[in-house]
Structures are given as C-alpha cells and as structure tokens.
C-alpha cells in the first residue's frame, strides 16, 4: 500500500527551482525539485517539431521542466491565477524525449490557466511541458505543484476526486482506471444510491463530470432513451437522478447519447461519447475493500487475469456485501461460487483457469450474470442465505470464514472455454 501523503511537507520543501524559466527543448529540460511555485517564461521559446498534440489541441511555444517525485502522491500542476497567458500543460512519464509517454494534458480551464493531476511514484522523473494556447501569444508566470488528497466518504469508505480534464467518456473511463490512491485503482464513480450522491454533491466541487454510468445496448431491457443503463461495476441503474426531461437521446452534435454526465447540482444528463461540454470526470477509489485475495488467476482472452473484490461490510449483522468480478472479457456470462474452504485445482474440467475453492462448493442463487461492455459483473450477496449444498442455504455468523470466486466463459484461439478469477477470503465479524 502506498504511503499516505503528509500535508506538512508542503511547508518545509525547498523551492530550488525558484529561478528556473524552462528549457526550450525537451532534451535539456530544466530540473526542478519540491512543491510550491516555479516560474516559467515562453517569450523566446520555439515549438517542438512533430509534437503538438494535447488531447487534439496544439501546444505552442513550449518550455520544458524535469521534476522528480520525492514520495508517492497524487500531484496537481496548476497555473490558475498565476499568469495572463492562456496556457496548455502536459505531463510525461520519465525523461526519454524520443519516446514520450503522455500521462495527462489540459487546456484552458480556469481563467487563463490550466490544471492537471497525475499519480506520481517516489523517485520517478516526470517531464512538465508548458505552452501557449493561441497562435503568436507568449508570456510568463508561475505554476504550482501541490499534493492532492482525495476526499474520504466515511459512510462507504471510498475516496473521491474530481479530475479536471476534458476527455471523451471512454477516455475518462480508461484514465480513471490508471489512477491510484493508497494502492487502490480508480474508476469512474458508481453512485447507485441517494446517500452516495448527496455526499458527493455536498463535499466536492463538481464542475461537469462524467460518472461511471452508460447505456448497454445489448441489455435485455435496453430501449431508448431510458432502458439498459448500467454502472461500471456491472449493476443495473435501479437508482437514478436524471435532470428533468433526461435522458432523451437527443445529441446536439448528432449520434447516440449513451453515456452519463453530472451537473453541478447532482442531476444527470445523457450525452454522446465525445461531449466537449463535459470538462471533468469523477473518480472513486475503494480504499477499504472487504476481504483479502489469494490464489493467482490465469490470463484470459483480454491478455490479463480477472480478479475478485468485495465492498460493503464484513459485519454479518449488516448484511451488506457486494461481490464483484472485474477484468473479464466483454459480454461474457458467469456466476459466483463460495466455500468455507480454500483449495487449488488447475484447469478443472478443461477450464483455462484455476479453481481456488475446496470442500463443498455452492453457487449463488443469482444464477447467470453478464460482464457486458465493462468487462465486470456484480451481485449483492444475501448473508442470510449463503449456498451450502449440504443443507441448502445457511446464514453467515460472526467468526465465519467464507471464500469466493467467479467462473466465467472465455474464448482462446477461437475455441470456447472457461476461466476463473482469483480467490477472495472474507472473515466475518
């Protein structure tokens, strides 16, 4: 797990880059250290040949800095209120100017400035690139590096942040999955109840963000405009908070509106995938997941292995446990199984996976679920009726240990087969 960030560190760091203005070319990027403000000046800068893209927009008259992270952190690079120049800023992983790996990029989003945020690892170098938005404009000012701590919702144990980046819904979904906090990956927020939505609205400055809700056109209840809306965790949207008259599947630019954005007051709107008015995305991190994983899963047809997770509560009396299988092939059906015992059997029945349960194995009554486009599915496990083939169903008691796994269909080399997630052990209280 990554070390939490100390806010006190911002008061004691030395601003050794206080006189840096930025280098005209990437290869000679100006080294800077620490947080706090750093000056930049692109008055005499020239464009970098063959490199102009910032989410499809040009970065003109760019200057370069090379910053090394002192600890694991979520880092904000901000120019808001610190220049009159309309800027664009991009962040790249590492210092290889011949093979630049862009982490994030932002145009104008606060008066004349820009804001980006990324996950930094201790000791890693990052290239920071500033440039002008408009042709023929140059100027100077300062940019500030600061550590950012996502906000904890104490009611569900999840951390949230609003990322200021203008992306398509699919790009935002992928970017969120590549972010992390306290060792946990992010995802576009799943706001499946009123309490979670109220907390987000009351505690965050939202802008106009994407959320993890989309319309699955293969869903059995799909119909336009309101049928088949599904969360990224694979659950149906039984709770909704649409703006009056939405969803309506009427896109200003044409095309289907199959993705959900949220207004500042918490109401939802259906939008086309490349909706340029959606300027942020809302990310959640499950920092307090239930249970611990064991037993490695084999890679499936996505090229990666699938995994089990659970959230809610390990308290038997709470009866609040959601099981999730993620990293699955799209539109793959499967189901969850459970046992009091762990085990290991490679390729049972010709499967490509490993069975991680032993003893008597039961299958949950929610028989068959489908991973849909998100590559995940989930069920709410009823702790009052766990499947036990020996007796039918049993209630979970404090002190019980149960193990979980998901089986799913897969296809390898054109042949239909099956696979398993890794295992998950939960000790109930």
C-alpha positions in Angstrom: 0.0 0.0 0.0 1.3 3.4 -0.8 2.4 5.7 2.0 -0.2 8.5 2.7 1.0 12.0 1.8 2.0 14.4 4.5 0.4 17.8 4.1 3.1 19.3 6.4 5.7 18.6 3.7 4.5 21.5 1.7 5.6 23.9 4.3 9.2 22.6 4.6 10.2 21.8 1.0 13.0 23.9 -0.6 12.0 25.6 -3.8 15.3 25.0 -5.6 13.7 25.8 -9.0 12.8 29.3 -7.9 14.7 30.9 -10.8 14.0 28.3 -13.5 12.1 29.6 -16.5 12.0 26.4 -18.5 14.1 25.0 -21.3 13.3 25.4 -25.0 13.8 21.8 -25.8 12.9 18.5 -24.1 16.4 17.1 -24.1 17.6 20.0 -21.9 14.5 20.2 -19.7 15.1 22.4 -16.6 15.4 20.3 -13.4 13.2 21.4 -10.6 12.5 19.9 -7.2 9.9 20.2 -4.4 6.4 21.6 -4.4 5.3 25.2 -4.4 5.5 27.8 -7.2 8.0 27.6 -10.0 8.3 30.4 -12.7 8.0 29.8 -16.4 8.6 32.1 -19.4 8.0 31.1 -23.0 8.7 34.5 -24.5 11.7 33.2 -26.5 10.5 29.6 -26.9 10.1 27.8 -30.2 7.7 24.9 -31.0 8.8 21.4 -30.5 8.9 19.8 -34.1 6.5 17.0 -34.6 4.9 17.3 -31.1 1.9 19.5 -30.8 -0.9 17.3 -29.5 -2.7 18.0 -26.2 -6.0 16.0 -26.5 -6.2 17.0 -30.1 -5.2 20.6 -29.5 -1.8 22.3 -30.2 0.8 23.3 -27.6 2.6 26.3 -29.0 5.9 27.9 -27.9 6.6 25.2 -25.3 9.1 25.1 -22.5 10.2 22.1 -20.5 10.9 21.1 -16.9 12.1 17.9 -15.3 10.6 17.2 -11.9 11.4 14.2 -9.6 8.8 13.0 -7.1 10.0 12.7 -3.5 7.2 10.3 -2.5 4.2 8.5 -3.8 1.4 11.1 -4.3 -1.5 12.5 -6.3 0.1 15.7 -7.7 -1.7 18.7 -9.1 0.1 21.1 -11.5 -1.8 24.3 -11.6 -1.4 27.6 -13.4 -4.7 29.1 -12.3 -4.5 32.8 -11.3 -0.7 32.8 -11.8 -0.5 34.1 -15.4 -2.4 36.1 -18.0 -1.2 33.7 -20.8 -3.7 31.2 -22.0 -1.7 28.0 -21.4 -1.7 24.3 -22.1 0.2 21.9 -20.0 1.2 18.3 -20.5 2.8 15.7 -18.2 5.0 12.8 -19.4 6.3 9.8 -17.6 10.1 9.5 -17.5 12.8 11.6 -19.2 13.0 9.9 -22.6 12.4 12.7 -25.1 12.5 10.2 -28.0 9.7 8.1 -26.6 7.4 10.4 -24.7 4.6 8.7 -22.7 1.9 11.3 -22.0 0.1 10.9 -18.7 -2.3 13.8 -18.8 -2.8 17.1 -20.6 -5.1 20.0 -20.2 -6.0 23.2 -22.0 -7.6 26.4 -20.6 -10.0 25.6 -17.7 -9.6 28.3 -15.1 -9.4 31.9 -16.3 -6.2 31.9 -18.4 -4.6 28.9 -16.7 -4.6 25.1 -16.7 -4.8 22.4 -14.1 -3.7 18.7 -14.4 -3.4 15.9 -11.9 -1.5 12.7 -12.0 -0.3 9.8 -9.8 3.5 10.2 -9.0 5.8 7.5 -7.7 8.7 8.2 -5.4 12.0 8.7 -7.2 10.3 8.8 -10.7 11.1 11.6 -13.1 8.4 13.5 -14.9 8.6 15.9 -17.8 6.3 19.0 -17.5 5.6 20.9 -20.7 4.0 24.4 -20.8 2.9 26.2 -24.0 0.6 28.8 -25.4 -3.0 28.1 -26.4 -3.3 30.7 -29.2 -1.1 31.5 -32.2 1.6 34.2 -31.6 1.0 34.5 -27.8 3.7 34.2 -25.2 4.2 35.3 -21.6 5.3 34.3 -18.2 4.0 33.5 -14.8 4.3 30.7 -12.2 2.9 27.2 -11.9 2.4 25.4 -8.6 3.0 21.7 -7.8 1.0 20.5 -4.8 0.0 17.2 -3.3 -3.7 16.3 -3.6 -5.6 14.1 -1.2 -8.9 12.6 -2.4 -11.8 13.2 -0.1 -13.0 10.3 2.1 -16.7 9.5 2.3 -16.8 8.0 5.8 -20.2 6.4 5.1 -19.0 4.0 2.5 -15.2 4.0 3.0 -14.5 5.3 -0.6 -12.3 8.2 -1.6 -13.4 10.6 -4.4 -11.8 13.2 -6.6 -12.9 15.4 -9.5 -10.3 15.3 -12.2 -10.2 18.5 -14.4 -9.6 17.0 -17.8 -11.8 17.3 -21.0 -12.0 13.8 -22.3 -14.5 11.5 -24.0 -16.4 9.1 -21.7 -14.3 6.2 -22.8 -11.0 8.1 -22.4 -12.1 9.2 -18.9 -13.0 5.6 -18.0 -9.5 4.4 -19.1 -7.8 7.3 -17.4 -9.6 6.7 -14.1 -8.6 3.0 -14.2 -4.9 4.1 -14.5 -5.1 6.4 -11.4 -4.5 5.1 -7.9 -4.8 6.1 -4.3 -3.4 4.2 -1.3 -2.6 1.3 -3.6 -6.2 1.1 -4.9 -7.1 1.6 -8.6 -9.6 4.2 -9.5 -12.8 4.0 -11.6 -15.5 6.4 -12.8 -17.8 6.9 -9.8 -20.7 4.5 -9.2 -23.4 6.5 -7.5 -26.0 3.8 -7.0 -27.9 5.3 -4.1 -29.1 8.7 -2.8 -26.7 8.8 0.2 -23.6 8.4 -2.0 -24.9 11.0 -4.4 -25.7 13.5 -1.7 -22.3 13.2 -0.1 -20.6 13.9 -3.4 -22.7 16.9 -4.2 -22.2 18.4 -0.7 -18.5 17.8 -0.4 -16.9 18.2 -3.8 -16.6 21.0 -6.4 -18.0 19.0 -9.3 -17.7 21.1 -12.4 -19.4 19.0 -15.0 -18.0 15.5 -14.7 -18.5 12.1 -16.4 -19.7 9.3 -14.0 -19.5 5.5 -14.4 -22.9 5.1 -15.9 -23.6 4.0 -19.5 -26.3 2.6 -21.7 -25.7 -1.0 -22.6 -27.4 -1.5 -26.0 -27.1 -5.3 -25.5 -29.0 -5.3 -22.2 -32.3 -7.3 -22.1 -34.2 -4.2 -21.0 -32.5 -1.8 -23.5 -34.7 0.8 -25.0 -34.3 4.4 -25.9 -33.9 6.6 -24.0 -34.2 5.2 -20.5 -33.7 1.4 -20.7 -30.5 -0.5 -20.2 -28.5 1.9 -18.1 -25.7 0.1 -16.2 -22.9 1.1 -13.8 -19.3 0.2 -14.4 -19.4 -2.4 -11.6 -21.9 -4.4 -13.7 -25.1 -3.5 -11.7 -28.2 -2.1 -13.2 -29.1 1.6 -12.5 -32.1 1.0 -10.2 -31.5 4.4 -8.6 -31.4 7.4 -11.0 -31.2 11.2 -10.7 -31.9 12.4 -14.2 -32.3 16.1 -14.9 -36.0 16.8 -15.8 -36.5 15.8 -19.4 -33.5 13.5 -19.4 -32.4 11.0 -20.7 -33.7 12.0 -24.1 -31.1 10.6 -26.6 -31.0 13.9 -28.4 -27.4 15.0 -29.1 -26.6 18.5 -30.2 -23.9 17.1 -32.5 -25.8 14.1 -33.6 -25.2 10.5 -32.6 -26.5 8.4 -29.7 -26.4 9.6 -26.1 -25.2 6.5 -24.3 -23.1 8.0 -21.5 -23.9 9.9 -18.3 -22.5 13.2 -17.1 -23.5 15.0 -14.0 -24.3 18.7 -13.5 -23.0 20.7 -10.5 -26.3 20.2 -8.6 -26.0 16.4 -8.9 -28.6 15.9 -11.7 -27.6 13.5 -14.6 -27.7 14.0 -18.3 -27.3 11.5 -21.1 -24.6 12.6 -23.6 -22.7 11.4 -26.7 -19.3 9.9 -26.0 -17.3 12.9 -27.2 -19.3 15.5 -25.4 -17.0 18.6 -25.3 -19.0 20.3 -22.6 -18.2 17.6 -20.1 -14.9 19.1 -18.7 -14.2 16.8 -15.7 -14.6 13.2 -14.6 -15.4 11.9 -11.1 -13.2 9.1 -9.8 -13.7 6.9 -6.8 -11.2 4.6 -5.0 -12.2 1.6 -2.9 -9.7 2.1 -0.1 -11.5 0.0 2.4 -12.3 -3.1 0.4 -13.6 -6.2 2.3 -11.5 -9.4 2.4 -8.2 -10.4 1.0 -7.2 -12.0 -2.3 -5.4 -15.3 -2.6 -4.6 -17.9 -5.4 -3.4 -16.4 -8.7 -5.7 -16.4 -11.7 -4.6 -17.3 -15.2 -4.7 -14.8 -18.1 -8.0 -14.7 -20.0 -8.6 -13.7 -23.6 -8.1 -10.0 -22.7 -4.4 -10.8 -22.1 -4.8 -10.1 -18.4 -6.2 -12.0 -15.5 -9.6 -11.3 -13.8 -10.0 -10.5 -10.1 -12.5 -10.8 -7.2 -13.3 -8.0 -4.9 -15.9 -7.1 -2.4 -17.2 -4.0 -0.7 -19.7 -3.0 1.8 -19.2 -4.5 5.3 -17.7 -7.7 6.8 -20.1 -7.4 9.7 -22.5 -10.3 9.5 -25.4 -8.3 11.0 -25.1 -5.6 8.4 -26.0 -7.9 5.5 -24.2 -5.5 3.2 -21.7 -7.3 0.9 -21.3 -6.8 -2.9 -19.2 -9.3 -4.8 -17.6 -8.0 -8.0 -15.6 -9.8 -10.7 -13.6 -7.5 -13.0 -11.1 -7.7 -15.8 -13.3 -10.2 -17.7 -13.8 -10.4 -21.4 -16.7 -8.2 -22.6 -20.1 -9.8 -22.8 -19.0 -12.9 -21.0 -21.5 -14.7 -18.8 -20.6 -16.3 -15.5 -21.5 -16.8 -11.8 -20.1 -16.6 -8.3 -19.3 -19.6 -6.2 -18.3 -19.9 -2.5 -17.0 -22.3 0.1 -15.8 -22.4 3.7 -12.5 -24.0 2.4 -9.7 -22.9 0.2 -8.2 -25.3 -2.4 -6.4 -25.4 -5.7 -7.1 -27.3 -8.9 -5.5 -26.3 -12.2 -7.7 -26.5 -15.3 -10.7 -28.3 -13.8 -13.0 -29.8 -16.4 -10.8 -28.4 -19.2 -11.1 -24.8 -18.0 -8.2 -22.4 -18.7 -8.3 -21.2 -15.1 -7.6 -22.4 -11.5 -10.3 -23.4 -9.1 -9.3 -21.8 -5.8 -12.1 -23.3 -3.6 -12.1 -26.7 -1.8 -14.6 -28.8 0.2 -18.3 -28.2 -0.5 -18.8 -25.5 -3.1 -22.1 -23.6 -3.5 -23.3 -21.3 -6.3 -25.2 -18.2 -5.5 -28.9 -18.1 -6.4 -28.4 -15.1 -8.7 -27.7 -17.7 -11.4 -26.1 -16.2 -14.5 -24.7 -12.7 -14.9 -23.1 -11.0 -17.8 -20.0 -8.8 -18.0 -21.4 -6.5 -20.7 -19.1 -3.9 -22.3 -17.5 -3.0 -19.0 -15.9 -6.5 -18.5 -17.3 -6.8 -15.0 -20.3 -8.2 -13.1 -21.5 -8.0 -9.5 -24.2 -9.3 -7.2 -25.5 -8.3 -3.7 -24.8 -11.4 -1.6 -27.5 -12.2 0.9 -25.8 -13.1 4.2 -28.9 -14.7 5.4 -29.0 -17.3 2.7 -25.5 -18.4 1.6 -25.5 -21.5 -0.7 -24.4 -24.7 1.1 -25.1 -27.8 -1.0 -25.2 -30.0 2.2 -28.1 -28.1 3.7 -29.4 -25.7 1.1 -28.7 -22.3 2.5 -27.2 -21.0 5.7 -26.9 -17.7 7.4 -23.4 -16.1 7.9 -22.4 -15.8 11.5 -19.7 -13.6 13.2 -16.4 -15.5 13.1 -17.2 -17.4 9.9 -14.7 -17.5 7.1 -16.0 -17.8 3.5 -14.1 -17.9 0.3 -15.3 -16.6 -3.1 -14.5 -16.9 -6.7 -16.2 -16.2 -10.1 -16.4 -18.6 -13.0 -16.8 -17.1 -16.5 -16.9 -18.1 -20.1 -13.9 -17.3 -22.3 -12.6 -17.8 -25.8 -9.0 -18.8 -26.5 -7.7 -19.3 -30.1 -11.3 -19.3 -31.4 -12.3 -22.1 -29.0 -14.9 -21.6 -26.3 -13.7 -22.4 -22.9 -13.9 -21.0 -19.4 -11.8 -19.3 -16.7 -11.8 -18.2 -13.1 -11.0 -15.1 -11.2 -8.5 -15.3 -8.2 -9.9 -16.1 -4.8 -11.2 -13.8 -2.1 -11.3 -14.7 1.6 -13.7 -12.8 3.9 -13.6 -13.2 7.7 -17.0 -12.0 9.0 -17.3 -10.1 12.3 
